[in-house]
């Protein structure tokens, strides 16, 4: 079983291999180590965005300009981003990778989170958004490769791809 720090380190390593020029993110205590690494990294620009759908618009524009972009958000933000994802990058065949931290489940302290987060994967599937799940059932030494593979999958299929990351629990 891997720890939250090991999982975050695997995500950071994969992000470094993808080498995005721009990382768009929303503040998140769950994603703090990953976001802090992106902010402190020389070269890429880490930009906080106020809402997920605005991040999708900015990221899509950067992709159209030929830039390597990564978006880092919580999975409960998929609800906010849904229309933007399906009407811009999905409709116009733009490769965009979103790393989302999973919330909800056993041990979740925020009662509001359960309402939406338990259905994020089903909502993404219903909207035709491709997603991959990384949690305790996936060996930690596979996380980095799968994230990089998801980035390449987005590029090959020319569509947005979501990697759901359970950074906290099994």
MOFEN-V845695 format. One record per backbone hydrogen bond with DSSP energy under -0.5 kcal/mol. CO is the residue of the C=O (numbers start at 1). NH is the residue of the N-H. If there is no record, write none. Layout:
# MOFEN-V845695
CO:NH
CO:NH
This chain:
# MOFEN-V845695
3:7
4:8
5:9
6:10
7:11
8:12
9:13
10:14
11:15
12:16
13:17
14:18
15:19
15:20
21:45
22:70
23:47
24:72
25:49
29:32
31:35
32:36
33:37
34:38
35:39
36:40
37:41
42:44
44:46
45:23
45:47
46:48
47:25
51:55
52:56
53:57
54:58
55:59
56:60
57:61
58:62
59:63
60:64
61:65
62:67
63:66
67:69
68:21
68:22
69:97
70:24
71:99
72:26
73:101
74:77
75:78
76:79
77:81
78:82
81:85
82:86
83:87
84:88
84:89
85:90
88:92
89:94
90:93
93:95
96:98
96:161
97:71
98:100
98:163
99:73
100:165
101:75
105:108
109:111
110:113
110:114
111:115
112:115
112:116
113:116
113:117
114:118
116:119
117:120
119:123
120:124
121:125
122:126
123:127
124:129
125:128
128:130
130:162
132:164
134:166
135:138
137:139
139:142
139:143
140:143
140:144
142:146
143:147
144:148
145:149
146:150
147:151
148:152
149:153
150:154
151:155
152:156
153:157
154:158
154:159
159:96
160:130
161:98
162:132
162:164
163:100
163:165
164:134
164:166
165:102
165:167
